């Protein structure tokens, strides 16, 4: 039972609870009209202290398609945050107006703090370089639908593995399924943090290797998860400029990839995937964005507890 729960970290839900969300998302994909009024009279608050396109709009679209309404802010300077209001006070106030809240914040741990003071379910939509659990749900649903399983997969993760919160969340989540292997592709400066290697990969006895060259390993992948080098996570502009073009996936590299490999990306992309790749049937990042809306619909229904009469 997920009613009234918060989602702050991808590990907050058990594998079985995730399975419930994915099954519900697949039902929504099959028969969206059956779900179009389940959130009538409900309000989603979107509290975005950082810019966002896909995450914010997919949450708003999800709630609107369920029959609910949306309120919130997308620029903290337009809210009482500009006056110095704390996250705790903001969420206490929002709890008076809305039934469920989504928060994105540049400070790691801010959504966790919000959940401690909230009377309504809180969903973490990204906190600094820490976690992005609903992107992880999106990734898992996409893999489940397109590959037919969440186990026995070789997953290449390429780009910014140091600051990429989607990467950290995905590694945590996929390490819970059997016989998954990770190939971590990045320059030395953007390698996966040691604590992730220690607490997730080594602790779970997960098979992984690190490599600096995408073309050396692309032929062995079931999934290639591309990420952008994020300017906003760098303190030094020179370092960003030096590393931003480290990996560019193009048609030439795709020639070496297996015919059934899929390419995922949390988006937005800058130039790490050439536009020529978009027409390749293995390019699935826009499908992934659409699945993100459906999985967020399922999550909202579960946390509000309004899915209970839906037949399995």
TITIKOL-348026 format. One line per field, with one value per residue: x negated, y, z of N, C-alpha, C, O in turn. Coordinates in steps of 0.2 Angstrom, whole numbers, plus 5000, padded with zeros to 4 digits. Example, Ala and Ser with C-alpha at 12.3 -4.5 7.8 and 13.67 -1.06 7.14 Angstrom:
<pts>
nc1	[4934;4936] $
nc2	[4972;4989] $
nc3	[5039;5035] $
cac1	[4938;4932] $
cac2	[4978;4995] $
cac3	[5039;5036] $
cc1	[4934;4936] $
cc2	[4984;5000] $
cc3	[5039;5039] $
oc1	[4929;4933] $
oc2	[4983;5006] $
oc3	[5042;5040] $
</pts>
This chain:
<pts>
nc1	[4996;4996;5002;5001;4988;4971;4959;4943;4931;4925;4924;4934;4946;4950;4945;4957;4966;4963;4966;4980;4982;4977;4985;4998;4995;4994;5007;5013;5007;5013;5026;5030;5042;5049;5044;5046;5053;5050;5043;5051;5055;5043;5027;5011;4996;4982;4966;4953;4937;4927;4923;4933;4940;4945;4948;4956;4966;4971;4976;4986;4994;4997;5005;5016;5021;5026;5037;5035;5030;5017;5005;4992;4974;4962;4950;4941;4939;4951;4959;4962;4950;4940;4940;4934;4940;4941;4939;4946;4956;4962;4968;4976;4986;4990;4996;5008;5015;5014;5015;5005;4987;4974;4956;4942;4925;4910;4902;4895;4905;4915;4929;4931;4931;4942;4952;4952;4959;4971;4989;4994;4991;4975;4965;4949;4941;4929;4914;4901;4885;4889;4902;4914;4928;4940;4936;4929;4939;4945;4935;4934;4947;4947;4936;4941;4953;4947;4936;4942;4938;4930;4918;4903;4895;4884;4878;4873;4867;4865;4855;4857;4854;4851;4858;4871;4887;4897;4890;4884;4896;4901;4891;4892;4906;4906;4897;4904;4909;4907;4892;4887;4876;4864;4857;4846;4844;4833;4824;4809;4811;4824;4829;4838;4843;4834;4841;4853;4848;4843;4854;4865;4862;4850;4854;4866;4861;4860;4857;4846;4837;4825;4823;4814;4817;4831;4833;4825;4833;4846;4851;4855;4867;4883;4891;4888;4885;4885;4878;4879;4865;4865;4867;4871;4867;4853;4840;4830;4828;4819;4816;4828;4829;4819;4822;4835;4838;4834;4840;4848;4862;4864;4869;4859;4853;4864;4865;4857;4864;4875;4889;4901;4899;4904;4905;4905;4909;4909;4913;4912;4903;4888;4876;4872;4878;4879;4890;4893;4894;4907;4916;4913;4920;4916;4915;4922;4926;4936;4947;4945;4947;4961;4965;4962;4972;4983;4979;4978;4991;4996;4989;4994;5007;5006;5000;5009;5019;5030;5031;5037;5049;5046;5045;5034] $
nc2	[4994;5010;5022;5039;5039;5045;5049;5049;5044;5032;5019;5019;5012;4995;4981;4974;4984;4993;4985;4985;4998;4999;4990;4996;5008;5002;4998;5010;5015;5006;5008;5023;5031;5026;5031;5044;5052;5050;5058;5069;5084;5084;5091;5095;5101;5109;5112;5120;5124;5124;5125;5116;5106;5093;5085;5093;5097;5084;5079;5089;5086;5073;5074;5082;5074;5064;5070;5080;5095;5108;5118;5130;5135;5139;5146;5151;5164;5170;5167;5166;5161;5169;5179;5173;5162;5146;5129;5120;5128;5132;5120;5116;5126;5124;5111;5115;5118;5109;5092;5083;5084;5090;5091;5100;5104;5113;5109;5095;5084;5092;5089;5078;5085;5092;5082;5078;5088;5089;5087;5080;5068;5069;5071;5068;5077;5078;5082;5092;5085;5072;5063;5056;5051;5049;5049;5038;5028;5030;5026;5013;5008;5010;5002;4989;4988;4989;4980;4969;4964;4966;4961;4952;4960;4970;4985;5000;5015;5031;5046;5060;5054;5057;5069;5066;5064;5056;5045;5040;5036;5027;5016;5012;5007;4997;4988;4980;4970;4954;4948;4959;4969;4982;4994;5007;5022;5035;5051;5052;5063;5063;5051;5038;5042;5037;5032;5027;5016;5009;5008;5003;4995;4987;4982;4976;4966;4968;4966;4976;4987;4999;5011;5022;5024;5024;5017;5006;4997;4997;4987;4977;4979;4979;4990;5007;5020;5037;5052;5070;5081;5091;5108;5116;5109;5112;5120;5127;5135;5132;5118;5113;5116;5109;5096;5094;5089;5076;5063;5059;5052;5045;5041;5033;5026;5019;5009;4999;4994;4982;4975;4975;4983;4996;5014;5026;5041;5054;5066;5085;5084;5090;5090;5077;5066;5064;5072;5064;5051;5050;5045;5031;5015;5010;5021;5027;5038;5047;5040;5036;5048;5049;5038;5042;5051;5042;5034;5043;5046;5034;5034;5045;5041;5030;5035;5044;5035;5032;5023;5011;5005;5000;4987;4973] $
nc3	[5000;4995;4998;5004;5006;5004;4990;4989;4987;4976;4982;4991;4989;4988;4977;4974;4976;4966;4955;4956;4953;4940;4933;4934;4927;4914;4912;4911;4899;4890;4891;4892;4894;4904;4916;4916;4925;4938;4947;4949;4957;4964;4968;4962;4968;4961;4965;4960;4961;4953;4935;4924;4911;4905;4916;4925;4916;4912;4924;4926;4915;4918;4929;4925;4914;4922;4927;4937;4945;4944;4953;4958;4958;4946;4946;4958;4962;4960;4971;4989;4993;4988;4998;5008;5014;5022;5016;5024;5029;5017;5012;5022;5021;5008;5010;5015;5004;4993;4987;4985;4982;4972;4971;4966;4969;4971;4982;4989;4998;5001;4997;5006;5018;5016;5016;5029;5035;5029;5027;5016;5002;4996;4982;4976;4964;4959;4967;4968;4964;4968;4969;4958;4958;4950;4937;4937;4939;4927;4918;4921;4918;4904;4900;4904;4896;4883;4883;4889;4901;4917;4921;4919;4910;4901;4904;4898;4904;4900;4900;4910;4925;4937;4943;4938;4943;4939;4934;4946;4953;4944;4944;4957;4957;4947;4952;4960;4954;4946;4940;4932;4923;4923;4913;4914;4907;4905;4906;4916;4925;4927;4933;4941;4958;4972;4983;4978;4971;4982;4991;4983;4971;4974;4987;4984;4976;4963;4945;4937;4926;4922;4909;4897;4884;4873;4860;4862;4869;4865;4857;4865;4873;4880;4883;4880;4890;4888;4894;4897;4899;4913;4913;4924;4935;4937;4944;4938;4923;4913;4915;4911;4898;4892;4894;4889;4876;4877;4874;4860;4853;4837;4820;4815;4826;4830;4821;4826;4836;4844;4836;4843;4853;4864;4865;4877;4886;4898;4894;4895;4879;4874;4864;4864;4858;4842;4829;4819;4824;4828;4819;4820;4823;4836;4844;4858;4866;4866;4866;4879;4886;4885;4891;4904;4908;4909;4919;4930;4931;4936;4948;4955;4956;4965;4976;4981;4983;4975;4966;4969;4966;4953;4942;4942] $
cac1	[5000;4992;5006;4999;4980;4966;4954;4937;4925;4927;4924;4939;4951;4948;4946;4964;4970;4961;4969;4987;4983;4976;4991;5003;4993;4995;5014;5014;5005;5017;5033;5030;5048;5052;5041;5046;5056;5048;5040;5056;5055;5037;5023;5004;4992;4976;4962;4947;4932;4922;4926;4935;4945;4948;4950;4961;4972;4974;4980;4992;4998;5000;5011;5021;5024;5030;5043;5034;5027;5010;5003;4985;4970;4956;4945;4941;4939;4958;4962;4959;4943;4936;4940;4930;4944;4938;4942;4951;4962;4966;4971;4982;4991;4993;5000;5015;5019;5014;5016;4998;4982;4967;4951;4935;4921;4903;4898;4896;4908;4921;4935;4931;4933;4949;4956;4952;4964;4977;4995;4996;4986;4970;4961;4943;4941;4922;4911;4894;4882;4891;4906;4920;4931;4945;4933;4927;4945;4946;4930;4936;4953;4945;4932;4946;4957;4944;4932;4946;4936;4926;4913;4899;4894;4878;4880;4868;4869;4859;4855;4856;4856;4849;4863;4877;4891;4900;4885;4884;4902;4902;4887;4895;4912;4905;4893;4908;4912;4902;4887;4886;4869;4863;4850;4846;4840;4833;4817;4806;4813;4831;4830;4843;4841;4831;4846;4858;4845;4843;4861;4870;4859;4846;4858;4870;4857;4862;4852;4845;4830;4825;4819;4815;4819;4837;4832;4822;4838;4853;4854;4857;4872;4891;4894;4884;4888;4881;4880;4875;4860;4870;4863;4873;4863;4846;4838;4825;4831;4814;4816;4834;4828;4814;4825;4842;4838;4830;4843;4854;4864;4866;4871;4853;4853;4870;4864;4854;4869;4880;4896;4907;4897;4908;4902;4909;4906;4914;4914;4911;4897;4884;4874;4869;4881;4880;4897;4893;4896;4914;4920;4911;4925;4914;4915;4928;4926;4942;4952;4944;4950;4968;4967;4961;4978;4987;4977;4979;4998;4997;4986;4999;5013;5004;4998;5016;5023;5036;5031;5039;5054;5044;5044;5028] $
cac2	[5000;5016;5028;5043;5038;5049;5046;5053;5040;5026;5013;5020;5007;4988;4979;4972;4990;4996;4981;4988;5005;4998;4986;5001;5012;4998;4998;5017;5015;5002;5011;5030;5034;5023;5034;5051;5056;5047;5063;5074;5087;5083;5096;5093;5107;5109;5117;5119;5128;5124;5125;5110;5106;5087;5083;5098;5096;5077;5079;5093;5083;5067;5076;5085;5068;5061;5074;5084;5102;5109;5124;5130;5140;5137;5151;5153;5172;5173;5165;5168;5159;5175;5182;5169;5156;5139;5123;5117;5132;5132;5114;5117;5130;5120;5106;5117;5120;5104;5085;5080;5089;5088;5097;5100;5108;5112;5107;5088;5083;5097;5086;5074;5089;5094;5076;5078;5093;5089;5083;5077;5065;5073;5067;5071;5078;5080;5086;5093;5079;5067;5058;5058;5044;5047;5048;5031;5025;5031;5022;5006;5006;5010;4995;4984;4988;4988;4974;4964;4962;4971;4957;4949;4965;4974;4992;5005;5022;5035;5053;5063;5049;5060;5073;5064;5061;5050;5039;5037;5033;5021;5011;5009;5003;4991;4984;4976;4965;4949;4947;4965;4971;4989;4997;5014;5025;5042;5053;5051;5068;5062;5044;5037;5043;5031;5030;5023;5010;5005;5006;5000;4990;4982;4980;4971;4961;4969;4966;4982;4989;5006;5012;5029;5024;5021;5013;4999;4993;4997;4981;4972;4982;4978;4997;5012;5026;5043;5058;5076;5084;5096;5114;5119;5106;5113;5127;5130;5135;5129;5111;5111;5117;5104;5089;5093;5085;5070;5058;5060;5046;5046;5035;5028;5022;5015;5004;4994;4992;4976;4977;4975;4988;5003;5020;5030;5048;5057;5073;5087;5083;5096;5087;5070;5062;5067;5071;5058;5045;5050;5040;5024;5012;5009;5027;5027;5043;5051;5035;5036;5054;5048;5033;5046;5054;5037;5031;5048;5045;5028;5035;5050;5037;5026;5039;5047;5030;5033;5017;5005;5001;4998;4980;4971] $
cac3	[5000;4994;4999;5009;5006;5000;4986;4990;4985;4972;4986;4996;4987;4987;4970;4973;4975;4960;4951;4956;4949;4932;4930;4933;4921;4908;4911;4909;4892;4886;4892;4896;4896;4910;4921;4915;4930;4945;4951;4949;4963;4967;4966;4963;4969;4958;4968;4956;4963;4948;4929;4921;4905;4904;4923;4927;4911;4912;4930;4925;4910;4921;4934;4920;4911;4927;4929;4943;4943;4946;4955;4960;4955;4942;4947;4965;4964;4960;4977;4995;4993;4987;5004;5013;5017;5022;5013;5029;5029;5011;5011;5027;5018;5002;5012;5016;4997;4988;4990;4983;4980;4968;4973;4963;4973;4970;4987;4991;5004;5002;4997;5012;5023;5015;5017;5036;5038;5025;5028;5010;4999;4993;4977;4974;4956;4958;4972;4967;4961;4973;4967;4953;4958;4945;4931;4938;4937;4919;4915;4923;4914;4897;4899;4905;4890;4877;4883;4891;4908;4921;4924;4914;4905;4901;4904;4897;4906;4897;4900;4917;4930;4944;4945;4936;4948;4935;4934;4953;4955;4940;4947;4963;4956;4943;4955;4964;4949;4946;4934;4928;4923;4921;4910;4916;4902;4907;4907;4923;4930;4928;4935;4946;4964;4976;4988;4974;4970;4988;4994;4979;4967;4978;4993;4981;4972;4956;4940;4933;4923;4920;4902;4894;4876;4871;4854;4864;4873;4863;4854;4871;4877;4879;4884;4881;4893;4887;4898;4895;4904;4915;4915;4930;4941;4937;4947;4934;4916;4909;4915;4908;4890;4891;4895;4887;4870;4878;4871;4855;4849;4830;4816;4814;4832;4831;4817;4830;4842;4843;4832;4848;4859;4864;4867;4882;4888;4902;4891;4888;4876;4871;4858;4865;4853;4835;4827;4814;4827;4830;4815;4821;4828;4843;4848;4861;4871;4865;4869;4886;4889;4885;4897;4910;4909;4911;4926;4935;4932;4940;4955;4958;4958;4970;4983;4983;4985;4971;4961;4973;4962;4946;4941;4939] $
cc1	[4996;4996;5002;4991;4977;4962;4948;4931;4928;4928;4930;4945;4947;4949;4953;4968;4969;4965;4977;4987;4982;4982;4997;5001;4995;5003;5016;5013;5010;5024;5033;5036;5051;5049;5042;5049;5055;5046;5045;5056;5048;5032;5015;5000;4985;4971;4955;4942;4927;4926;4928;4940;4949;4951;4956;4967;4975;4978;4986;4997;5001;5006;5017;5025;5028;5036;5042;5032;5020;5009;4996;4981;4964;4950;4945;4942;4946;4962;4959;4952;4938;4935;4936;4934;4941;4942;4948;4957;4966;4970;4977;4987;4994;4997;5007;5019;5019;5014;5009;4994;4976;4962;4945;4931;4914;4899;4900;4899;4914;4927;4936;4934;4940;4954;4957;4958;4970;4983;4997;4990;4981;4966;4955;4942;4933;4919;4903;4891;4884;4895;4912;4924;4937;4942;4931;4934;4947;4941;4932;4942;4951;4941;4937;4950;4953;4939;4936;4943;4932;4920;4909;4897;4887;4879;4874;4870;4863;4860;4853;4858;4854;4855;4870;4882;4895;4896;4885;4890;4903;4898;4890;4901;4910;4901;4897;4911;4906;4898;4887;4879;4868;4857;4851;4841;4839;4825;4815;4810;4821;4833;4835;4840;4839;4837;4851;4855;4845;4850;4866;4867;4855;4850;4863;4867;4859;4856;4852;4838;4831;4820;4820;4817;4826;4836;4829;4827;4845;4856;4856;4863;4879;4894;4888;4887;4884;4883;4876;4870;4864;4866;4865;4870;4856;4845;4833;4827;4826;4814;4822;4833;4823;4817;4832;4843;4835;4833;4849;4856;4867;4867;4865;4853;4858;4869;4861;4859;4873;4886;4901;4905;4902;4904;4907;4905;4911;4917;4914;4904;4894;4882;4871;4873;4883;4887;4898;4895;4903;4918;4918;4917;4923;4914;4922;4929;4932;4948;4951;4947;4958;4969;4966;4968;4983;4985;4978;4987;4999;4995;4991;5005;5012;5003;5005;5021;5030;5036;5034;5045;5052;5043;5038;5029] $
cc2	[5006;5023;5032;5043;5044;5045;5050;5050;5034;5020;5014;5014;5000;4987;4977;4979;4993;4992;4983;4994;5003;4994;4991;5006;5008;4998;5005;5017;5012;5005;5018;5033;5032;5027;5042;5055;5054;5052;5069;5077;5087;5089;5094;5100;5105;5114;5116;5125;5128;5123;5117;5110;5099;5085;5087;5097;5089;5076;5083;5089;5077;5069;5078;5079;5064;5064;5079;5091;5103;5117;5124;5135;5136;5141;5153;5160;5174;5170;5168;5166;5165;5180;5179;5163;5150;5134;5120;5121;5132;5126;5113;5121;5127;5115;5108;5118;5114;5097;5081;5085;5086;5093;5095;5105;5107;5109;5100;5088;5087;5093;5081;5079;5091;5088;5076;5083;5093;5084;5079;5073;5070;5068;5071;5071;5080;5084;5086;5087;5072;5061;5061;5052;5043;5047;5040;5026;5025;5026;5015;5003;5005;5003;4989;4983;4986;4982;4968;4961;4967;4967;4955;4954;4968;4981;4997;5012;5026;5043;5056;5058;5051;5064;5071;5060;5055;5044;5036;5033;5026;5015;5008;5005;4997;4986;4979;4970;4960;4949;4953;4967;4978;4990;5004;5018;5033;5044;5052;5056;5067;5055;5044;5038;5036;5028;5026;5016;5006;5003;5003;4994;4985;4979;4974;4966;4962;4969;4972;4983;4996;5007;5019;5029;5020;5016;5006;4994;4992;4991;4975;4974;4980;4985;5001;5018;5032;5048;5064;5078;5091;5103;5117;5115;5108;5120;5130;5129;5131;5121;5109;5111;5111;5097;5088;5089;5078;5064;5060;5054;5048;5040;5030;5024;5017;5009;4998;4991;4986;4979;4978;4980;4994;5008;5024;5036;5051;5064;5078;5085;5090;5094;5080;5065;5066;5067;5066;5052;5044;5045;5033;5021;5011;5015;5028;5032;5047;5047;5035;5042;5053;5043;5037;5049;5048;5034;5036;5048;5040;5030;5040;5046;5033;5030;5043;5041;5029;5027;5011;5001;4999;4991;4978;4967] $
cc3	[5000;4996;5005;5010;5002;4995;4986;4987;4981;4976;4991;4995;4986;4979;4969;4972;4969;4954;4950;4952;4941;4929;4929;4927;4914;4907;4908;4901;4888;4886;4895;4898;4902;4917;4921;4920;4937;4950;4951;4956;4967;4964;4967;4963;4966;4961;4965;4957;4958;4941;4927;4916;4906;4911;4925;4922;4911;4919;4929;4921;4914;4925;4930;4917;4916;4930;4935;4940;4946;4948;4957;4957;4951;4942;4954;4967;4963;4966;4983;4997;4992;4993;5010;5016;5016;5018;5017;5029;5023;5010;5016;5024;5012;5004;5013;5009;4993;4991;4989;4981;4977;4969;4969;4966;4971;4975;4989;4998;5006;5002;5003;5018;5022;5017;5025;5039;5034;5028;5022;5007;4996;4988;4975;4967;4955;4964;4971;4962;4964;4969;4962;4953;4952;4938;4931;4936;4930;4916;4915;4919;4907;4896;4900;4899;4884;4877;4886;4898;4911;4924;4918;4908;4906;4899;4903;4899;4904;4898;4907;4922;4937;4947;4943;4940;4945;4935;4941;4955;4951;4942;4953;4962;4952;4946;4960;4960;4947;4939;4930;4929;4920;4918;4910;4912;4903;4907;4914;4927;4931;4930;4940;4953;4968;4980;4984;4973;4976;4990;4990;4975;4970;4983;4990;4977;4965;4951;4937;4931;4921;4913;4900;4887;4875;4865;4856;4867;4870;4860;4859;4875;4875;4879;4884;4884;4893;4892;4896;4901;4906;4917;4922;4936;4942;4940;4943;4926;4911;4909;4911;4900;4888;4890;4891;4881;4871;4874;4866;4852;4842;4826;4815;4820;4833;4826;4821;4835;4840;4840;4837;4854;4858;4867;4871;4884;4892;4899;4897;4886;4874;4864;4858;4861;4847;4833;4822;4817;4828;4826;4815;4825;4835;4847;4851;4867;4871;4868;4877;4889;4889;4890;4903;4912;4912;4918;4931;4936;4937;4947;4958;4961;4965;4977;4985;4985;4981;4966;4963;4969;4955;4946;4939;4933] $
oc1	[4992;4992;5001;4988;4980;4960;4949;4927;4933;4931;4931;4948;4942;4952;4956;4973;4974;4968;4980;4992;4986;4984;5001;5006;4997;5005;5020;5016;5012;5028;5036;5037;5055;5052;5039;5049;5058;5046;5042;5056;5048;5033;5014;5002;4982;4972;4951;4943;4922;4932;4924;4944;4954;4957;4961;4973;4981;4983;4992;5003;5007;5011;5023;5031;5032;5040;5046;5032;5018;5012;4993;4984;4962;4945;4950;4945;4947;4968;4954;4949;4933;4931;4936;4932;4938;4948;4953;4963;4972;4976;4983;4993;5000;5002;5012;5025;5024;5014;5008;4996;4974;4964;4942;4933;4912;4893;4906;4897;4918;4932;4942;4938;4944;4959;4962;4960;4975;4982;5002;4985;4983;4963;4955;4941;4932;4922;4899;4894;4880;4893;4913;4924;4938;4945;4931;4933;4948;4943;4931;4942;4953;4942;4936;4951;4955;4938;4933;4946;4930;4917;4911;4898;4885;4881;4870;4875;4858;4866;4847;4864;4856;4857;4875;4881;4897;4899;4885;4890;4905;4900;4890;4902;4913;4900;4895;4914;4900;4901;4885;4876;4872;4851;4855;4835;4844;4821;4820;4811;4823;4839;4836;4834;4842;4837;4854;4858;4846;4850;4870;4869;4857;4850;4864;4871;4860;4851;4857;4833;4836;4815;4825;4818;4826;4839;4830;4826;4849;4862;4859;4865;4881;4899;4883;4892;4879;4889;4871;4871;4865;4862;4860;4870;4853;4849;4832;4828;4827;4814;4822;4834;4824;4815;4834;4848;4833;4829;4853;4852;4871;4867;4866;4851;4858;4873;4862;4857;4875;4889;4906;4908;4905;4900;4912;4899;4917;4922;4916;4899;4898;4885;4867;4870;4887;4890;4904;4898;4906;4923;4921;4918;4927;4912;4927;4934;4935;4953;4956;4950;4961;4974;4969;4969;4986;4989;4979;4989;5003;4998;4992;5007;5016;5005;5005;5026;5035;5040;5035;5045;5056;5039;5035;5024] $
oc2	[5007;5028;5030;5047;5047;5040;5055;5054;5031;5015;5009;5013;5000;4990;4979;4979;4996;4995;4983;4995;5006;4996;4991;5008;5012;4998;5005;5020;5014;5005;5018;5036;5035;5026;5045;5062;5056;5051;5075;5074;5090;5091;5092;5105;5100;5120;5112;5131;5132;5121;5113;5115;5099;5083;5084;5095;5088;5073;5080;5089;5075;5065;5076;5079;5060;5062;5083;5092;5099;5121;5118;5140;5130;5139;5157;5162;5180;5171;5172;5168;5165;5183;5181;5161;5148;5135;5119;5119;5133;5126;5111;5119;5127;5113;5104;5118;5113;5096;5076;5090;5081;5099;5089;5111;5102;5106;5098;5091;5086;5095;5080;5077;5091;5090;5073;5082;5097;5079;5075;5075;5074;5063;5077;5066;5082;5090;5082;5085;5067;5056;5067;5049;5038;5044;5037;5021;5020;5023;5011;4998;5001;5000;4985;4977;4981;4979;4962;4956;4972;4970;4955;4952;4968;4982;4997;5014;5025;5046;5054;5058;5048;5063;5074;5055;5050;5038;5029;5028;5021;5009;5002;4999;4992;4980;4974;4965;4962;4951;4952;4967;4980;4988;5007;5017;5036;5040;5052;5054;5070;5053;5049;5036;5031;5022;5021;5011;5000;4997;4999;4989;4979;4972;4969;4962;4956;4972;4975;4980;4999;5003;5023;5035;5014;5010;5001;4988;4988;4990;4970;4971;4979;4987;5000;5021;5032;5049;5063;5076;5095;5103;5119;5118;5106;5125;5137;5123;5128;5118;5104;5106;5108;5093;5083;5086;5075;5060;5063;5051;5052;5034;5024;5018;5012;5004;4992;4986;4986;4985;4982;4980;4996;5007;5026;5036;5052;5066;5077;5084;5094;5095;5078;5059;5071;5061;5063;5047;5039;5042;5029;5024;5010;5015;5029;5031;5049;5049;5035;5041;5055;5044;5035;5049;5049;5033;5034;5049;5040;5028;5039;5047;5032;5028;5044;5043;5027;5028;5006;4995;4996;4989;4982;4965] $
oc3	[5005;4996;5010;5014;4998;4997;4982;4983;4983;4974;4995;5000;4983;4976;4963;4968;4966;4950;4945;4948;4937;4924;4924;4924;4910;4901;4904;4897;4882;4881;4901;4903;4906;4922;4925;4920;4942;4956;4952;4961;4972;4959;4973;4959;4968;4960;4967;4955;4959;4941;4929;4916;4908;4911;4927;4925;4910;4919;4931;4922;4912;4925;4931;4916;4914;4934;4937;4934;4950;4945;4958;4954;4953;4939;4956;4972;4965;4966;4982;5001;4996;4994;5015;5021;5011;5017;5015;5029;5023;5008;5015;5025;5012;5000;5013;5010;4988;4997;4992;4977;4978;4968;4970;4967;4971;4975;4989;5003;5010;5006;5005;5021;5027;5020;5027;5045;5035;5030;5022;5009;4992;4990;4974;4963;4949;4965;4973;4958;4963;4967;4962;4947;4950;4934;4926;4933;4927;4911;4911;4916;4904;4891;4896;4897;4880;4871;4885;4900;4908;4928;4912;4902;4912;4894;4908;4896;4906;4897;4910;4924;4942;4952;4945;4942;4948;4936;4941;4958;4953;4942;4953;4964;4954;4944;4962;4963;4947;4934;4924;4934;4916;4921;4907;4912;4903;4907;4919;4933;4936;4929;4944;4954;4967;4981;4987;4973;4976;4992;4992;4976;4970;4984;4993;4973;4962;4952;4934;4934;4920;4913;4901;4885;4876;4866;4852;4867;4872;4860;4857;4880;4869;4875;4888;4881;4896;4894;4893;4907;4902;4922;4925;4942;4946;4939;4943;4924;4906;4904;4908;4897;4883;4886;4890;4880;4866;4871;4869;4848;4842;4829;4815;4819;4835;4827;4819;4839;4834;4841;4836;4859;4853;4872;4869;4883;4890;4901;4902;4890;4873;4859;4854;4861;4847;4834;4821;4814;4829;4828;4812;4830;4839;4853;4848;4871;4877;4871;4880;4895;4894;4894;4908;4918;4917;4922;4937;4941;4942;4952;4964;4966;4969;4982;4991;4988;4983;4961;4960;4970;4952;4951;4934;4930] $
</pts>
